[in-house]
Amino acid sequence: MDGIKLTVGGREIPLKFRMNEFMQIEEEVGNLGEIKDLILSGKKRIRNMVAVIRILGNAGLKQAGEKPDLTDEWLTENMDPYALIAYQAGILACMSRDSASEAEKEKNENEERDLVLEEIDGKKGPVNSHTGG
């Protein structure tokens, strides 16, 4: 979420994507694996995009200490149709960046590390190919 914001109706809306938002998007919009297609193409792409902005935006507003008061009606009334691509890009950036950073964090937490080996490797100097050492 950090740093990704959309401006709708003159209001700056921070976006947040975590597990709660993941579940809500899947329940209201569709499978997260297909979210790119669901907001970029098809007859319901605008409606889907509005729902995703509402979900991510309300979560971001709440985290920022603001009132999570976004509604589909307000968003539809205030979104600029000429900014459609910017909205789509913001959504995709938020969801892919946060999911990638969460996945990396989880991988690091679950990966066993040999700290002694890491320290030894860190102390090794550059290898001289002519002397072999």
C-alpha positions, 0 to 999 in steps of 0.5 A, spaced: 500 500 500 505 504 501 505 510 497 500 508 492 494 513 491 489 515 487 485 521 486 478 521 485 473 527 485 479 531 488 480 527 494 487 523 495 485 515 496 491 511 499 490 504 497 491 498 501 491 490 499 492 485 504 488 478 506 482 482 508 482 485 501 484 479 498 478 475 500 473 481 499 475 482 492 474 475 491 467 475 494 465 481 490 469 481 483 472 474 482 478 470 482 484 474 484 488 470 478 483 473 473 483 480 476 487 483 471 482 481 466 476 483 470 478 490 470 481 491 463 476 488 459 469 485 458 462 488 459 463 489 467 470 492 467 468 499 469 463 496 475 469 491 477 474 497 477 469 501 482 468 495 486 476 494 487 477 501 488 472 502 493 475 495 497 482 498 497 481 505 498 476 504 504 482 499 507 487 505 505 483 510 508 482 506 515 489 505 515 490 512 515 486 514 520 480 517 516 473 515 515 472 509 510 466 512 507 467 510 499 461 507 496 460 505 489 455 511 487 460 516 490 466 513 486 462 512 479 459 520 480 466 522 481 471 518 477 474 521 471 473 517 465 479 520 462 483 517 468 481 510 467 488 507 465 491 511 471 486 508 476 487 501 473 495 502 473 494 504 480 490 498 482 494 493 479 501 496 482 498 496 489 496 489 488 502 486 485 507 490 489 504 488 496 503 481 494 510 481 491 513 484 498 508 479 502 511 473 498 518 475 499 517 477 506 514 470 507 519 466 503 524 469 508 521 468 514 520 460 512 527 459 509 532 456 513 539 460 513 546 458 515 548 464 519 555 461 520 556 460 512 553 467 510 558 470 515 564 466 512 561 467 505 561 475 506 568 475 509 571 471 502 575 476 498 575 476 490 577 470 487 584 471 483 583 466 477 590 465 476 592 463 483 586 459 484 585 463 491 
